[in-house]
Amino acid sequence: MPAGSSAPIVAGMTAGNDLLILIPSAGASRRMGRRDKCLEMVSGEPALRRAARLALSVSAHVRVSLPAGGPRLAGRQQALAGLAVGVLSVPDAGEGMAASLRAGARAALMQSASGMMILLPDMPEIDEDDIRGLAETFARSPNRPLRAASADGIAGHPVILPKDLLGALALLSGDRGARDILLQHPATLQPLAGNRATLDLDTVEDWDRWRTSLR
């Protein structure tokens, strides 16, 4: 689906939800060697596809940032085949996470979204109930950031930034993500079960250890 387009309403979607969900997937996965963390299998499907499918069950407005070219692009496009997501092509993806966040924030501003959730594709234990719960909490208090946390209160992801902070997000640079914004505008923490809000897998060893832990 072209950039900026909207997905249709699907069964189970949070009522009245105009939250945009961004899945930042434009990075090079350099720490994975020849493997691509976006294509690691989680419950029988690529991690990127799973994240997009779960996001679509919660919001009509799901955007996935992808690199404008390079060896990772084709596989990620294939993983999204048939899903009604909006793709944001990021020509400056080599800059780091900020490039994806800028693209997502601009899409959210164009949509006049109430806010933007940042849903990382390399967090395999985040599930639909987690995403929906965060979206529903944010809908009740849409004027301040909301951030998932581990059961013992360690801040993690997903993160939701309200519309008043999207302008600052659209001006980010470098690879620090939204950390500086969250330092200036502390988020309300919403604990999730266990450590699923802090379990992100960036290396082959991370993925292999996680799979071993499931046995």
N, C-alpha and C positions, 0 to 999 in steps of 0.2 A: 504494500500500500504506500502511496507517495507520502513524502514528508508533509506534516501539518494536517493530514487527513484524520478523521475520527473513526474509531471502531463502532460497530453497531451495538445497541444494548443487548446484553445476553442474560440468560436466566441466572438468578442468584446475585446479580449486581446490587451493590449498595444503593438504596433509593436516593435520588436527588444528588448523586455524587458527581461533582465537576472537577474533582481532584485529578491532576495529571500524574501518571506514574511513569517515571523515567527509569529505564534499565540501561545503565551506561556500559556499552560493550564495544567500544572503539579502540581499546588498548591492544597492545601487541602480545600480551602474555609472555613476555621475554623470559620470565623465571620458570616457564613450563617446558623449555626446550622445544622439541618438535610437537608436543601436545598442546592443545588449546583448552584452557580451563572452561571456556564458554561451551565447549563441546564434550566435556566430561559427562559420562552417563550418570543420571540420578533417577532411580526408580524406573529405569528403562527408557529414558529420553534424555536428550542433551540438556545440560543445565540451563542454557539460554532459553531453549524452547519451554522448559518447565516454568521458568520464572515468568516468561511472557504469558503463558497459558493461565497461570495463577493470577497474574495481574489483571488479565481480561475478565476474570470472574468477579472482580471487585470494581473496576472502573471502565467506562467506555473510552477513556482517553489514555492509551498506553503508547509510549514512544520508546524506541530502541535506537541508541546511537551506535553507528557502525563506522569503521574506517572507510575512507573514500576509495581505497585500493589496498593492494598488498596481499600476502599469502593467506591471511586469516579471513578475508572478506567472503569468499565463495562458500566456505563451510558454514559461516554464521548465517548467511542469507538462506542457505538450504535448511538450516535448523528452524528458521522462522516460516518456512513455506506453508501457506494455507492459513496462517494466523492473521487476524485483522488488527495488526499493529501499524503505527506510523513509524517509518524509518527516517532517522535523522543522519544524513551523511556528514561526517566530520573530517574535512580535509586536513585540519591541523591536529589530528589525534595524537601525533608524536609529542605534543606538549605535555600530555598527561590528562588526569581526570578532569581538570578545569575545562578542557575543550568540550567534553561531553556535557558537563553541567551547564556551560554557557548555552549550548545548543538546546538543551532541555528547558532551561529557564526562558529562553526567547520563545519557544513553542508554547510554554505555559502562559506567558504574557500575551501572546497573540490570541490565545484561547480565552483569555480573561478567567483563568482557573483560580480557584480559591487557594491553591497551593500546589506544591510538587513533592511527591514522594520519590526518594532515591532508593531503588530496589536493586541491590547488587546481584548479579547472576551466579556468583561463586559462593553463595551461602546456602548449601543444600538442605538445611534443616528448617529454613523459613517456610511456612506452609500458608495455605489460603486463609485459615482462621487468623493467623498472625497479621497478614496484610489487611484483612477485613477489619479486624479489631482496631488496628492503628487508624485506618481510614474513618471508622465510626467515631473514635475518640476525637480525632481532629475536627470532624464535622460539628462536634458539639462545642469546640473551642478553637476556632480557625484563625486566631490572631497571634498565636505564638508557636514556635517550633515544637515538634514532638519527635521523640527519639526512642526506639526500642532499646531495651536493656536486658542483660542477663537476669536470671532469677535473684542473684545476689547484688544487683544494682549497678553493674558495670555497663556504661553506655556503649551502644553498638549500632546496628542497622536493622531495618530500614529507618530512614530519617525523613520527616516531612517539614518543609519550609513553607511558611504562609506567603500569600501574595505580596505583602509589603516588603519581603526580603528578596523577591525574585529579581528585582533590578540590580541589587548588589551581586547576586549569583551570576547574572548575565555579564558581569564585568570581571569575573575571576580570572586569574592566570596561574600557571604553574601546576604542580601535582599535589597540592595540599587539600584538594577537595573543598568542602564547605567548613573545614575546621575553624578558620578565622572568624567566619560569620557566626558560628555556634559559640565561640568564645565571647563574642560581643552580645549575643542574644541567646542565653542559655535555654536549652530545651527542657520541656517536661519529659520525664522518663516513664516509659511504660514497660514494666518487666514482662518478659516472655519466659516460657518454661525452659529450665536448664540453661545451657549456654548457647542456644541457637542464635541469639542476637549478636554474638561475638565470634561465632565460628565461620570464618571466611578462609577459603582454601586457595592459596596463591602459587603453590609449587607442586610438582609431581609427588614429592614426599608427603605433603599435606593431604593430597587426595588419597594416596595409598594408605596412609595411617587411618584416615577416616573410614575407608572401606573395611579395613581390618577390624576397626572398632565395632562394626555392625555385625560381625560374624558371631 
